[in-house]
Amino acid sequence: MTESEWDQSTYLEDQMVCLLGQREVHKSKDGRRRLRLFGCASCRLVWHLIPEGACRMAVELAEAYADGFGTIEEIKSVLRDAARFLHAGGPNDRSAVQAVFHTASPEARRVAQAGREASSAFHNGWTADNGPFCPLLRCIFGNPFRPVPFDPRWRTETAVALATGIYVDRAFDRLPILADALEETGCDHPDVLTHCRGPSTHARGCWVVDLLLGK
């Protein structure tokens, strides 16, 4: 996959092959965190199909675990309660629940399959056009062909406070405000500003917010 293909791809499978193959993302701590956050964000796109209770709790625990809170054992305990939903409901519901189990898996390669299952649930079956899931992956991983070098001058008190609020509250509608704050620090990097201001699918793990927070 080329950089141009990465930027324009609407086929999640190709993007995942690029990440897991060429970059071996699953072998790094940062990569595993991002994969899990992508799985969590994918589940949230089909939240209406995920049963309340243990299934949703598993996603929330997996999200916390990605940031260093809780244990896999706690997640496994919740998944035991969620297992009864694996064979219940229609195919879309089962795909959504399967996405939960992938997201909460201790194995990074299995976590990487969460987006595929969530997309199948979202689109009523697997499709070559994966809608919001590809932009979501780009939001979390950025451009693997051309990572943005971080300038410490961007990390002002105002910018960090905004980034923290966006992360904690999932308030991605504030990203344009963050772009304004970054410009005031002297940031003129087009990838940073375009990502904050452009229409896209965003999630916890957004690469710009992570840069500012040092995640």
N, C-alpha and C positions, 0 to 999 in steps of 0.2 A: 504494500500500500504506500502511495506517495503522500506528501504533505497535502497536496491539493485534494486528493481522494479522501483523506482523513477529514478535512474541513467540510466537504460536501456530502459525505456518505450518509445515506439513510438506512443502511443495512448493518445492524448491530453485530451480526456474526463476523463480518469483515473487520470491524473495529476491535472486537475482542481478540481475534486471531493476531492482529497487529500488536496489541498490548501484551498478550500472554506469550507470544512467540518471540518477536523481535526484541522486546524490552524486558521480558521475563519479570514482569511486574509482581507476580505472586511470590517472588523470592525475597523481596525487600519488605521491611516493616511498614514503610510509607505506602508501598504499593498495596499491601494486604489491607491496610486501613482504608485506602481509597476504594478498593474493590468492595469492601463491606459497606461503606457508605453509599456506593452506587447501588448495591443490592437493597439497602434500606430505602433509598430514594425511589427505586423502581417499585418497591412494594407500596410506597405511599401514593404512587400514581394509580394504583388499583385498590386503594384503601377501602373503597365501597364494597369490594368483593372479598375482603379478608374478614373473617368472623371476629366479632368482639371477644375480648377475654384473652385466652392464652396465645392465640395467633398474633394479635396485635402487640401483646406484651413482649413476645419473642423478638419482634422487629425493634421495639423500643430498647430492649436489653442489648440487642446486637449493635444498635447505634451507640449506646453508652460504652459497650465493650470496645468498639472501634477507637474510642477516645481514651481508653485506658481504665475504664470503670467496670467493676463486676468481673465475673469469671465465666468461662465456657460452661462450667458445671451448672451454674445458675440458669444459663440459657437452655441447657439440655433438660433440666428439670421441667421448665415451662413447655418445651417441645413435646415432652411425654404427654402432657395434657392436651396439646394441640393435635396430636397424631390422629385423633378420631375424625378430624375434618378432612384428612387426606383423600378419603374415598366418598365423601359426602358432597351433595350438590351436583351442579352441571360441570362440564369440562372447563369453563372459564373460572369457576370457583376453585376447582381442583388445581388448576394452573397457578392461581393466585396463592393458594396455600403452599404449593410446591415451591414457589418463589420465596416464601417465608422460611421454609426449611433450608433452602440453599443459602439464603442470607445469613442464617444463624449457624451454618456449618463451621467447624473448626478448620476445614480444608479450604484454602484460598481458591483452588481451581474449581471447587464446587460452588463457592460463593459467586464466582464469575458467571455461573449459569442462571443466577437469580433474575437478571434483566431479561433473559430469553423467555423464561416462564411468565414473568410479569407482562412482557410485551404480547405474548400469546393470549393471556387473559384479557388484556386491554383491547386487542384487535379481534377478539373472537376467533382465535386460531393464528398460527405462525404465518407471518407474511414477510415479503421481501422489503417492505417499507415499514420501518419500525417507529414511525412517528416521533414522539417527543423523547424517546429513549436514547437516540444518538446524540442530540444536543445535550442531554443530561450527562452522558458519558464525557462529552467534551468539556462540560462545565467543571467536572470533578478532576479530569486528568489534563486539561489544557491541551497544548500542542506538543506531543511527545517528540516531534521532529525539531522543534525550535523552542525550548523552554525559555521563559522570560527571566533574565537575571534580576535579582532583587536589589534594589537600592535602599540602604538603611534609612536614607533621608525621608522615605515615604512613610516610615513608621512613627508618625507624630501621635501625640496624645489623642487628638481629635479623630484621626483616621483609625487608630486602634480601637477607640471607644465605639465608633460606628461599626467596624468590622465585628467586634464582640457582640454587639446588639443584633446584628444581622444573623450571626451564627447561632446564638442562643435562641432567638425568637423565630428563626427561619423567616426573617423579614426581608425577603429578596427584592421587594419593591423599593427598598432603601439603597440598592446598589447604585443608581444614578447619583444619589447624594454622596455616596462614598467616592464616586468618580470625581465629583466637584472638589471634595476634600483632598484627593490625591493630586489633582491639578494644582491646588494651592501649595502643595509641597514641592512642586516642580516636575511631577511625573507627566511625561508626554508620550509614554509608550502606547502606541496605537492598540496593541493587543489587550492591554489592561483596560484602557478607557472604553474600547469597543465592547469588550465583554460585559462591563458594568452597565453600559447604556443600551446595548443592543437587545432586541426582542429574542429571548431564549428561555429554555427551561433551566432553572437553577435549583440547587439543593445544598444541604449541609455538606461541606467538603469542597465547595466552590474554590477553584485554585487561586483566585485573587484574594479572597478572604483568608485562605490558609497561608498565603505568603505574608500577609500583614500580621497574622497571629502566630507565625512561626511554627505552624503545625506540620 
